[in-house]
Amino acid sequence: MVIERVAAIDVAKAAGKVCMRLPGKPGRRFGRVWDVPARTGAFGGLGERLIEAGIEKVTVESTSDYWRIWYYLLEVTCPSKTGTGNPYLKGALGEAAAAAAKTDTFLGERYRRIVKRRGKLKALVAVARSILVIIWHLLANPTARFHVLGPDYHTD
């Protein structure tokens, strides 16, 4: 089953990045991306905008507990449209992050830096999110190209 009108929200502490995918010309889709501040007043406007666009499903993604307020307020605004993400994607990203943590790359160094102060699990989640952000940028912009930053990127 393909859902034609979807939205995803990547939640952070201060704001959320909202991405809507809508049908366009026959056989084509287009996206809209914008930031929403993490304030109660902004959630109402977000809910109205999603309803106006006819969004059928909303997925909320977060690396911490900040997703809860977004989820509950959207559940009030547009009930039965929220979801908590794809468990298969979560597993695949977790495996990719664990593999990347063992390498001598930017992602491996990111894991080693975070694990010192946050612990292994949070470091793996952070690296998994970094991988997802890289994938999103490569898919969202056809002209974007991946550049290896190297393990010493943060030491310069």
Residue pairs with C-beta under 8 A, 6 or more apart in sequence:
3 56
3 57
4 22
4 23
4 56
5 20
5 21
5 22
5 23
5 53
5 54
5 55
5 56
5 57
6 20
6 21
6 55
6 56
6 57
6 58
6 59
7 18
7 19
7 20
7 21
7 50
7 53
7 55
7 57
7 58
7 59
8 18
8 19
8 58
8 59
8 60
8 61
9 16
9 17
9 18
9 19
9 36
9 58
9 59
9 60
9 61
9 70
10 16
10 17
10 19
10 61
10 62
11 38
11 60
11 61
11 62
11 66
11 67
11 70
12 38
12 62
12 66
13 38
13 64
13 66
14 37
14 38
15 35
15 36
15 37
15 38
16 35
16 36
16 38
16 70
17 33
17 34
17 35
17 36
18 33
18 34
18 35
18 36
18 46
19 31
19 32
19 33
20 31
20 32
20 33
20 50
20 53
20 55
21 29
21 30
21 31
22 29
22 30
22 31
22 32
22 53
23 29
24 30
31 140
33 140
36 42
36 43
36 45
36 46
38 66
38 69
38 70
40 73
43 69
43 70
43 73
43 74
43 77
44 77
46 74
46 77
47 73
47 74
47 76
47 77
47 78
48 77
50 58
50 74
50 77
50 78
50 81
51 77
51 78
55 78
55 81
56 81
57 81
57 83
58 74
58 78
58 81
58 82
58 83
59 82
59 83
59 84
59 85
59 86
60 67
60 70
60 71
60 74
60 82
60 83
60 84
60 85
61 67
61 85
61 132
62 70
63 122
63 125
63 126
63 129
67 84
71 82
71 84
74 81
74 82
75 82
90 128
93 128
93 129
93 131
93 132
94 124
94 128
96 128
96 131
97 107
97 111
97 124
97 125
97 127
97 128
97 131
98 124
100 107
100 108
100 111
100 127
100 131
101 107
101 108
101 111
101 112
101 123
101 124
101 127
102 108
104 151
105 148
105 150
105 151
106 148
106 149
106 150
106 151
106 153
107 127
107 130
107 131
108 151
109 151
109 152
109 153
109 154
110 123
110 126
110 127
110 130
110 154
111 123
111 124
111 126
111 127
112 123
113 154
114 122
114 123
114 126
114 127
115 123
118 126
134 146
137 144
138 144
138 146
